[in-house]
Amino acid sequence: MFSPEGPSLRELTAQALSSVEHGYDLLAPKFDHTPFRTPDSVLTAVTTALARGGPYDDGLDLCCGTGAGLGVLGELCRSSVTGVDFSAGMLEVARERGEAVRNAGAGPRVRWVRADARALPFTAAFDLVVSFGAFGHFLPGELPGLFGQVHSVLRPGGRFAFPVVAPPRPTSPAYWALLGFDAVMRVRNAVRRPPFVMYYRTFRLAQVRRGLEDAGFEVTWQPLPEFGARGDGSPRVRMVVGRRLPE
């Protein structure tokens, strides 16, 4: 649908009528050929911003999908990189990418773990956790628990970082397109089980900050200047950083 290598409309429909987990199992082989994959420009900007706060030893890519964040953590972390996702199909693609890195003989150790981000199977083992494009798969009421899980797997002083794109204004076509998409998903989930949770307008910056602070994080954010500013001077893309305070 998006390119010759991407999924067809029929395949996307089958995904949307499945559960989130099975839907991404189906989409995994063609996921990197869709607009759902985080653009390389965002990955590069986050890498540059986080490099100023390093070095880091061990990193975790939360809801790693096909492993787009591997390059970010691979450049920033000296010891190990872990990707976690609950879709076996997405992890299979991610492992192939990880094998290419291992075969190159450079960079940190790489491993992949199948698990639900709401119940992470780790202790305080990481200095850096990143996540790209996954938060629309969590309902607002699930975010406090998710943030608490991330806090628990970070070492004291560790950071949780992710980019946030400024929401489109009501006068823009993108605003109405996202509003319409979320409305369709709500109708779909009201009439069909299991639900497919994927919403674009539920991840609000003020709410996210409160949730991170309630989980014990010290929260800051910074503009990613590569993407410029909106008409009112606010950044188009921010990087949010939650820091687990030293004990």
PyMOL commands that set and color helices and strands:
alter all, ss='L'
color gray80, all
select helices_A, chain A and resi 9-16+20-33+40-51+70-76+88-103+117-119+135-137+140-153+173-191+205-214+225-227
alter helices_A, ss='H'
color red, helices_A
select strands_A, chain A and resi 56-62+77-85+109-114+126-130+154-165+217-223+237-244
alter strands_A, ss='S'
color yellow, strands_A
deselect
rebuild
show_as cartoon
